[in-house]
Amino acid sequence: MKVMVVDDEKDIKMLFEQKFRKEIKKGKLAFLFAFSGEEAKDYIQSNGSDDLNQILSDINMPGMNGLELLKWIKENHPELRVAMITAYGDEENHKQAIEYGCDEYMTKPLDFGQLKEKVLTDKS
């Protein structure tokens, strides 16, 4: 299973690799990291979405934010599961994310036990 994490904070890579160390080592899970909405979009445009099982995207990023990325993904790759992650419990962002078709909406700090369960039980 391959998951793309989209977040402008580069230290997120080390955090995910640490929290999912066992699953990565066993080959159950692989992560790709994009540090902007544009980078994620470029990857999907170049490589397609067939090898991706899910995207976990931050909402608040400079340039193309997570909601704009979500909208683009659902318009061009509706089969791709997208979970939105935010540090703010903003009702407007939540409403917009649901309207654009997000599959999951989570707030930071992430509960990695819960996230692990959701990611590993996703059968798409």
C-alpha positions in Angstrom: 0.0 0.0 0.0 1.4 3.4 -1.0 0.3 6.6 0.7 1.3 10.2 -0.3 1.6 12.7 2.5 1.3 16.3 1.4 2.5 18.9 4.0 4.7 22.0 3.7 6.5 21.1 7.0 9.4 18.9 6.0 9.8 17.3 9.4 6.6 15.5 8.8 8.6 13.0 6.7 10.7 11.9 9.7 7.6 11.7 12.0 5.7 9.4 9.6 8.7 7.2 9.0 9.2 6.9 12.7 5.5 6.2 13.6 5.1 3.7 10.8 8.6 2.1 11.1 7.3 -1.4 11.6 4.8 -1.3 8.7 7.4 0.2 6.4 10.0 -2.4 7.3 7.5 -5.3 6.8 6.6 -3.9 3.3 3.0 -3.3 4.3 3.2 0.4 3.7 5.3 2.8 1.6 5.1 6.6 1.8 5.7 9.3 -0.8 6.1 12.9 0.5 5.2 16.1 -1.4 5.9 19.4 0.3 3.3 21.4 -1.5 0.0 21.0 -3.3 1.7 21.7 -6.6 4.3 19.0 -6.0 1.6 16.5 -5.3 -0.4 17.5 -8.4 2.8 17.3 -10.5 3.5 13.8 -9.3 0.0 12.6 -10.0 -0.1 14.3 -13.4 3.3 12.6 -14.3 2.7 9.2 -12.8 -1.0 8.8 -12.6 -2.8 7.6 -9.4 -2.7 3.8 -10.0 0.1 3.2 -7.6 -1.4 5.4 -4.9 -3.9 4.0 -2.3 -4.4 7.2 -0.4 -3.4 10.8 0.1 -3.1 12.5 3.5 -3.0 16.3 2.9 -2.6 19.2 5.1 -5.0 22.0 4.4 -3.0 25.1 5.2 0.0 25.4 2.8 1.4 28.2 0.8 0.6 28.2 -2.9 -2.0 25.5 -3.8 -3.6 24.7 -0.4 -5.0 21.3 0.5 -8.6 22.1 -0.4 -7.5 23.2 -3.9 -5.5 20.0 -4.2 -8.5 17.9 -3.0 -10.8 19.6 -5.5 -8.4 18.9 -8.4 -7.8 15.3 -7.3 -11.6 14.5 -7.0 -12.2 16.2 -10.5 -9.4 14.2 -12.2 -8.9 11.1 -10.1 -12.2 10.5 -8.2 -11.2 7.0 -7.2 -8.3 8.2 -5.1 -9.0 8.4 -1.4 -8.1 11.7 0.2 -7.9 12.5 3.9 -7.6 16.1 5.0 -5.5 17.1 8.0 -5.6 20.5 9.7 -4.3 22.1 12.8 -7.4 24.3 13.0 -10.9 23.0 13.9 -12.3 25.4 11.3 -15.9 24.6 10.4 -15.7 26.4 7.1 -12.7 24.2 6.0 -14.5 21.1 7.2 -17.6 22.0 5.2 -15.5 22.8 2.1 -13.5 19.5 2.4 -16.7 17.5 2.6 -18.2 19.4 -0.3 -15.1 18.6 -2.4 -15.3 14.9 -1.5 -12.7 14.2 1.1 -12.9 10.7 2.5 -11.6 11.6 6.0 -11.1 14.8 8.0 -8.6 14.8 10.9 -7.2 17.5 13.2 -3.7 17.8 14.5 -2.1 16.6 16.7 -2.7 13.4 14.9 -3.6 10.3 16.8 -1.2 7.9 15.0 -2.8 4.8 16.5 -6.1 5.8 15.0 -4.4 6.9 11.7 -2.5 3.7 11.4 -5.8 1.7 11.9 -7.5 3.8 9.2 -4.7 3.6 6.7 -4.0 -0.1 7.1 -7.7 -1.1 6.9 -8.3 1.0 3.7 -8.9 -1.6 1.0 -9.1 0.8 -2.0 
